[in-house]
Amino acid sequence: MDNARYKKKTGILGGTFNPIHIGHLMLAENALEYCGLDEVLIMPSGCSYFKDQRSVADPVHRLKMAELAISDNDKFVISPIEVERGGFTYTYETLEILCRETPNTRYYYIIGADTLFSMETWKKPDVIFSKCTVVCAKRNGVDDKALLKKAEELKEKYDAEVIIMDTPEIPVSSTVVREMMKKGMSCRYYLDDKVIKYIKDNGLYLNLTD
């Protein structure tokens, strides 16, 4: 793939961010440095067809929490593109819009290792792989050889460009954070202090403590 024609390298970290936590931010920061990106778009999902929406906070709240979490990093940029679209949002559509609006930008879609094995089940994976470079972070529990083999298979089948990123894994998830909140446990250092305050002020999760 000829990347010389692109003037800008922009990462995309998408997700439900329910809520956004330190693991998300460190993944974005590591990709920024590892790939020499100019910026990373933090992109909360709208209505994902993969998720049970009953357990997901309103998109407006998730977007605001993401804005607060990245407010002190000028290399991170909030993207409301999926929140603002109605109905189910699909990654291929998002990439088509971004590439059409900014044709001189090369996009780097940041994922965890487990996601690489499921991307072919996403809607129009051929379009996704044609519109971006995939940056895949290694994770504990995922065999490195299997990961490299999958990247090679995607290269052969879709001409996908996959970068395997060796980066420390932060053992935290939004599910774990929500469970901690329900139990009244402190989520300090798991979440940005501004996000914790926003959650408390808006009553998004139960029994949150400092």
QUIWO-V451697 format. One record per helix or strand. SS is the DSSP state (H for helix, E for strand). FROM is the first residue (numbers start at 1). TO is the last residue. Records with the same first field share a line. If there is no record, write none. Layout:
SS->FROM-TO / FROM-TO
This chain:
E->8-15 / 39-44 / 47-47 / 76-78 / 88-88 / 105-112 / 132-137 / 162-165 / 186-186 / 188-188 / 191-191 / 209-209
H->22-34 / 53-55 / 59-69 / 81-84 / 91-101 / 113-116 / 119-121 / 125-131 / 144-158 / 174-182 / 193-202
